[in-house]
């Protein structure tokens, strides 16, 4: 990780960054994010790049330096392009709807499930079964997808549930039928 941590994070002309009191703020066309820089890490900020400064010869420096650099890189990517996750509902009668910041799921339960989306996450539903989640914050986006998926995790016998697009479920064989004598 130390090799990655030593590389600077490139900023393009669309990104504005500000660093005061250990608080890094990054603003771009998609959104705005902030991150508190941990103790022992310093940043060298210019208009073109952000460098993470730690002692990469020590193990603690390598681990925290690489992590901070990855978080900052994700922030810059998120505010310029954003992140996208696609979910697919597989099952008879499974449907999804979006109204404002509320996702309504019909997943075979006796009642519809209403999931309030975080402010930084936007959802779109295509054809009642494909959910597209978009956000500038990678961590919040992944957590939101995981929470939605927990309502109906994929099951191995029929392959039903909430799946990431392109995910393959390894199917198990059901009960073997008895041979008649």
Secondary structure as UniProt FT lines:
FT   HELIX           2..6
FT   STRAND          9..10
FT   TURN            13..14
FT   STRAND          16..20
FT   TURN            21..22
FT   STRAND          23..27
FT   STRAND          32..36
FT   TURN            39..40
FT   STRAND          42..45
FT   STRAND          49..53
FT   TURN            56..57
FT   HELIX           59..80
FT   STRAND          83..90
FT   TURN            92..93
FT   STRAND          95..99
FT   TURN            100..101
FT   STRAND          102..106
FT   STRAND          113..116
FT   TURN            119..120
FT   STRAND          121..126
FT   TURN            127..129
FT   STRAND          130..135
FT   HELIX           138..149
FT   TURN            150..151
FT   TURN            156..158
FT   STRAND          161..164
FT   TURN            165..166
//
